[in-house]
Amino acid sequence: MPKGYMIVHVTVRNPEAYKEYVEKDTPILEGLGGRFIVRGGQSQLVEGDAHERHVVIEFPSYEAAVAAYNDPAYQEVMQIRLKNADSTFILVEGHEA
């Protein structure tokens, strides 16, 4: 079964308040089967437009990624991100090439 991924691109507007989101979303998403593969770190924009921060979270399946995004606990914590950052959030089914 192909894995599922959350791919998130974020520009944080309020770093102090955003810390609360990171502290709270991590145990929720990990508890729902997520594994953080990329979380911030150095990046270089080589084409197009992008946010400043990038996150990739792997799940056992696409369905698990969708369920994690829609989980009530995550939806509640997500409000912190929405109030303190601009983001693009993508759910993707992975396939090996």
mmCIF file of the C-alpha atoms, coordinates in Angstrom:
data_MODEL
# 
_entry.id   MODEL 
# 
loop_
_atom_site.group_PDB 
_atom_site.id 
_atom_site.type_symbol 
_atom_site.label_atom_id 
_atom_site.label_alt_id 
_atom_site.label_comp_id 
_atom_site.label_asym_id 
_atom_site.label_entity_id 
_atom_site.label_seq_id 
_atom_site.pdbx_PDB_ins_code 
_atom_site.Cartn_x 
_atom_site.Cartn_y 
_atom_site.Cartn_z 
_atom_site.occupancy 
_atom_site.B_iso_or_equiv 
_atom_site.pdbx_formal_charge 
_atom_site.auth_seq_id 
_atom_site.auth_comp_id 
_atom_site.auth_asym_id 
_atom_site.auth_atom_id 
_atom_site.pdbx_PDB_model_num 
ATOM 1  C CA . MET A 1 1  ? 0.000   0.000  0.000  1.00 0.00 ? 1  MET A CA 1 
ATOM 2  C CA . PRO A 1 2  ? 1.428   3.431  -0.920 1.00 0.00 ? 2  PRO A CA 1 
ATOM 3  C CA . LYS A 1 3  ? 2.295   5.759  1.928  1.00 0.00 ? 3  LYS A CA 1 
ATOM 4  C CA . GLY A 1 4  ? 0.595   9.087  2.450  1.00 0.00 ? 4  GLY A CA 1 
ATOM 5  C CA . TYR A 1 5  ? 2.249   12.432 3.033  1.00 0.00 ? 5  TYR A CA 1 
ATOM 6  C CA . MET A 1 6  ? 1.428   15.820 4.430  1.00 0.00 ? 6  MET A CA 1 
ATOM 7  C CA . ILE A 1 7  ? 3.505   18.425 2.619  1.00 0.00 ? 7  ILE A CA 1 
ATOM 8  C CA . VAL A 1 8  ? 3.293   21.817 4.246  1.00 0.00 ? 8  VAL A CA 1 
ATOM 9  C CA . HIS A 1 9  ? 4.890   25.098 3.195  1.00 0.00 ? 9  HIS A CA 1 
ATOM 10 C CA . VAL A 1 10 ? 4.746   27.806 5.855  1.00 0.00 ? 10 VAL A CA 1 
ATOM 11 C CA . THR A 1 11 ? 5.715   31.423 6.379  1.00 0.00 ? 11 THR A CA 1 
ATOM 12 C CA . VAL A 1 12 ? 5.477   32.136 10.093 1.00 0.00 ? 12 VAL A CA 1 
ATOM 13 C CA . ARG A 1 13 ? 4.174   35.605 10.983 1.00 0.00 ? 13 ARG A CA 1 
ATOM 14 C CA . ASN A 1 14 ? 4.274   35.239 14.777 1.00 0.00 ? 14 ASN A CA 1 
ATOM 15 C CA . PRO A 1 15 ? 7.173   32.962 15.835 1.00 0.00 ? 15 PRO A CA 1 
ATOM 16 C CA . GLU A 1 16 ? 6.389   33.026 19.567 1.00 0.00 ? 16 GLU A CA 1 
ATOM 17 C CA . ALA A 1 17 ? 2.778   31.938 19.110 1.00 0.00 ? 17 ALA A CA 1 
ATOM 18 C CA . TYR A 1 18 ? 3.736   29.413 16.392 1.00 0.00 ? 18 TYR A CA 1 
ATOM 19 C CA . LYS A 1 19 ? 5.895   27.514 18.914 1.00 0.00 ? 19 LYS A CA 1 
ATOM 20 C CA . GLU A 1 20 ? 2.696   26.425 20.646 1.00 0.00 ? 20 GLU A CA 1 
ATOM 21 C CA . TYR A 1 21 ? 1.455   24.879 17.389 1.00 0.00 ? 21 TYR A CA 1 
ATOM 22 C CA . VAL A 1 22 ? 4.680   22.894 16.952 1.00 0.00 ? 22 VAL A CA 1 
ATOM 23 C CA . GLU A 1 23 ? 4.573   21.687 20.565 1.00 0.00 ? 23 GLU A CA 1 
ATOM 24 C CA . LYS A 1 24 ? 0.962   20.541 20.251 1.00 0.00 ? 24 LYS A CA 1 
ATOM 25 C CA . ASP A 1 25 ? 0.781   19.208 16.694 1.00 0.00 ? 25 ASP A CA 1 
ATOM 26 C CA . THR A 1 26 ? 3.782   16.907 17.023 1.00 0.00 ? 26 THR A CA 1 
ATOM 27 C CA . PRO A 1 27 ? 2.349   14.429 19.560 1.00 0.00 ? 27 PRO A CA 1 
ATOM 28 C CA . ILE A 1 28 ? -1.041  14.459 17.837 1.00 0.00 ? 28 ILE A CA 1 
ATOM 29 C CA . LEU A 1 29 ? 0.319   13.673 14.375 1.00 0.00 ? 29 LEU A CA 1 
ATOM 30 C CA . GLU A 1 30 ? 2.860   11.155 15.656 1.00 0.00 ? 30 GLU A CA 1 
ATOM 31 C CA . GLY A 1 31 ? 0.094   9.470  17.660 1.00 0.00 ? 31 GLY A CA 1 
ATOM 32 C CA . LEU A 1 32 ? -1.892  9.152  14.439 1.00 0.00 ? 32 LEU A CA 1 
ATOM 33 C CA . GLY A 1 33 ? 0.976   7.352  12.690 1.00 0.00 ? 33 GLY A CA 1 
ATOM 34 C CA . GLY A 1 34 ? 2.876   10.321 11.306 1.00 0.00 ? 34 GLY A CA 1 
ATOM 35 C CA . ARG A 1 35 ? 6.650   10.465 11.048 1.00 0.00 ? 35 ARG A CA 1 
ATOM 36 C CA . PHE A 1 36 ? 8.301   13.836 10.471 1.00 0.00 ? 36 PHE A CA 1 
ATOM 37 C CA . ILE A 1 37 ? 10.748  13.510 7.581  1.00 0.00 ? 37 ILE A CA 1 
ATOM 38 C CA . VAL A 1 38 ? 11.403  17.216 6.967  1.00 0.00 ? 38 VAL A CA 1 
ATOM 39 C CA . ARG A 1 39 ? 10.728  19.960 9.491  1.00 0.00 ? 39 ARG A CA 1 
ATOM 40 C CA . GLY A 1 40 ? 12.284  23.288 8.700  1.00 0.00 ? 40 GLY A CA 1 
ATOM 41 C CA . GLY A 1 41 ? 15.990  23.254 8.018  1.00 0.00 ? 41 GLY A CA 1 
ATOM 42 C CA . GLN A 1 42 ? 17.987  24.795 5.260  1.00 0.00 ? 42 GLN A CA 1 
ATOM 43 C CA . SER A 1 43 ? 16.296  25.182 1.885  1.00 0.00 ? 43 SER A CA 1 
ATOM 44 C CA . GLN A 1 44 ? 16.941  26.988 -1.354 1.00 0.00 ? 44 GLN A CA 1 
ATOM 45 C CA . LEU A 1 45 ? 14.285  28.266 -3.734 1.00 0.00 ? 45 LEU A CA 1 
ATOM 46 C CA . VAL A 1 46 ? 15.500  27.505 -7.251 1.00 0.00 ? 46 VAL A CA 1 
ATOM 47 C CA . GLU A 1 47 ? 12.261  28.059 -9.211 1.00 0.00 ? 47 GLU A CA 1 
ATOM 48 C CA . GLY A 1 48 ? 8.897   29.707 -8.638 1.00 0.00 ? 48 GLY A CA 1 
ATOM 49 C CA . ASP A 1 49 ? 7.497   31.063 -5.381 1.00 0.00 ? 49 ASP A CA 1 
ATOM 50 C CA . ALA A 1 50 ? 7.638   29.433 -1.970 1.00 0.00 ? 50 ALA A CA 1 
ATOM 51 C CA . HIS A 1 51 ? 7.042   29.900 1.716  1.00 0.00 ? 51 HIS A CA 1 
ATOM 52 C CA . GLU A 1 52 ? 9.991   30.080 4.127  1.00 0.00 ? 52 GLU A CA 1 
ATOM 53 C CA . ARG A 1 53 ? 9.560   26.766 5.974  1.00 0.00 ? 53 ARG A CA 1 
ATOM 54 C CA . HIS A 1 54 ? 8.857   23.261 4.671  1.00 0.00 ? 54 HIS A CA 1 
ATOM 55 C CA . VAL A 1 55 ? 7.506   20.183 6.451  1.00 0.00 ? 55 VAL A CA 1 
ATOM 56 C CA . VAL A 1 56 ? 6.962   16.632 5.174  1.00 0.00 ? 56 VAL A CA 1 
ATOM 57 C CA . ILE A 1 57 ? 5.178   14.084 7.367  1.00 0.00 ? 57 ILE A CA 1 
ATOM 58 C CA . GLU A 1 58 ? 4.916   10.447 6.266  1.00 0.00 ? 58 GLU A CA 1 
ATOM 59 C CA . PHE A 1 59 ? 1.922   8.246  7.138  1.00 0.00 ? 59 PHE A CA 1 
ATOM 60 C CA . PRO A 1 60 ? 1.342   4.524  6.587  1.00 0.00 ? 60 PRO A CA 1 
ATOM 61 C CA . SER A 1 61 ? -1.216  5.329  3.857  1.00 0.00 ? 61 SER A CA 1 
ATOM 62 C CA . TYR A 1 62 ? -2.928  8.201  2.068  1.00 0.00 ? 62 TYR A CA 1 
ATOM 63 C CA . GLU A 1 63 ? -6.083  7.416  4.028  1.00 0.00 ? 63 GLU A CA 1 
ATOM 64 C CA . ALA A 1 64 ? -4.135  7.733  7.298  1.00 0.00 ? 64 ALA A CA 1 
ATOM 65 C CA . ALA A 1 65 ? -2.815  11.160 6.227  1.00 0.00 ? 65 ALA A CA 1 
ATOM 66 C CA . VAL A 1 66 ? -6.333  12.346 5.358  1.00 0.00 ? 66 VAL A CA 1 
ATOM 67 C CA . ALA A 1 67 ? -7.698  10.981 8.644  1.00 0.00 ? 67 ALA A CA 1 
ATOM 68 C CA . ALA A 1 68 ? -4.920  12.720 10.610 1.00 0.00 ? 68 ALA A CA 1 
ATOM 69 C CA . TYR A 1 69 ? -5.649  16.056 8.944  1.00 0.00 ? 69 TYR A CA 1 
ATOM 70 C CA . ASN A 1 70 ? -9.358  15.684 9.726  1.00 0.00 ? 70 ASN A CA 1 
ATOM 71 C CA . ASP A 1 71 ? -8.805  14.430 13.283 1.00 0.00 ? 71 ASP A CA 1 
ATOM 72 C CA . PRO A 1 72 ? -10.676 16.712 15.729 1.00 0.00 ? 72 PRO A CA 1 
ATOM 73 C CA . ALA A 1 73 ? -7.621  17.172 17.970 1.00 0.00 ? 73 ALA A CA 1 
ATOM 74 C CA . TYR A 1 74 ? -5.495  18.246 14.999 1.00 0.00 ? 74 TYR A CA 1 
ATOM 75 C CA . GLN A 1 75 ? -8.242  20.503 13.632 1.00 0.00 ? 75 GLN A CA 1 
ATOM 76 C CA . GLU A 1 76 ? -8.314  22.318 16.974 1.00 0.00 ? 76 GLU A CA 1 
ATOM 77 C CA . VAL A 1 77 ? -4.525  22.802 17.118 1.00 0.00 ? 77 VAL A CA 1 
ATOM 78 C CA . MET A 1 78 ? -4.449  23.778 13.439 1.00 0.00 ? 78 MET A CA 1 
ATOM 79 C CA . GLN A 1 79 ? -6.214  27.012 14.371 1.00 0.00 ? 79 GLN A CA 1 
ATOM 80 C CA . ILE A 1 80 ? -2.982  28.181 16.039 1.00 0.00 ? 80 ILE A CA 1 
ATOM 81 C CA . ARG A 1 81 ? -1.122  27.759 12.727 1.00 0.00 ? 81 ARG A CA 1 
ATOM 82 C CA . LEU A 1 82 ? -3.843  29.507 10.750 1.00 0.00 ? 82 LEU A CA 1 
ATOM 83 C CA . LYS A 1 83 ? -3.755  32.521 13.103 1.00 0.00 ? 83 LYS A CA 1 
ATOM 84 C CA . ASN A 1 84 ? 0.032   32.855 13.142 1.00 0.00 ? 84 ASN A CA 1 
ATOM 85 C CA . ALA A 1 85 ? 1.291   31.753 9.731  1.00 0.00 ? 85 ALA A CA 1 
ATOM 86 C CA . ASP A 1 86 ? 0.496   31.647 6.036  1.00 0.00 ? 86 ASP A CA 1 
ATOM 87 C CA . SER A 1 87 ? 0.641   28.133 4.655  1.00 0.00 ? 87 SER A CA 1 
ATOM 88 C CA . THR A 1 88 ? -0.037  25.742 1.823  1.00 0.00 ? 88 THR A CA 1 
ATOM 89 C CA . PHE A 1 89 ? -1.050  22.258 3.021  1.00 0.00 ? 89 PHE A CA 1 
ATOM 90 C CA . ILE A 1 90 ? -1.084  19.308 0.613  1.00 0.00 ? 90 ILE A CA 1 
ATOM 91 C CA . LEU A 1 91 ? -2.057  15.666 1.179  1.00 0.00 ? 91 LEU A CA 1 
ATOM 92 C CA . VAL A 1 92 ? -0.314  13.328 -1.269 1.00 0.00 ? 92 VAL A CA 1 
ATOM 93 C CA . GLU A 1 93 ? -0.353  9.612  -1.985 1.00 0.00 ? 93 GLU A CA 1 
ATOM 94 C CA . GLY A 1 94 ? 3.207   8.445  -2.549 1.00 0.00 ? 94 GLY A CA 1 
ATOM 95 C CA . HIS A 1 95 ? 4.294   6.065  -5.280 1.00 0.00 ? 95 HIS A CA 1 
ATOM 96 C CA . GLU A 1 96 ? 7.754   4.775  -5.934 1.00 0.00 ? 96 GLU A CA 1 
ATOM 97 C CA . ALA A 1 97 ? 9.134   5.642  -9.334 1.00 0.00 ? 97 ALA A CA 1 
# 
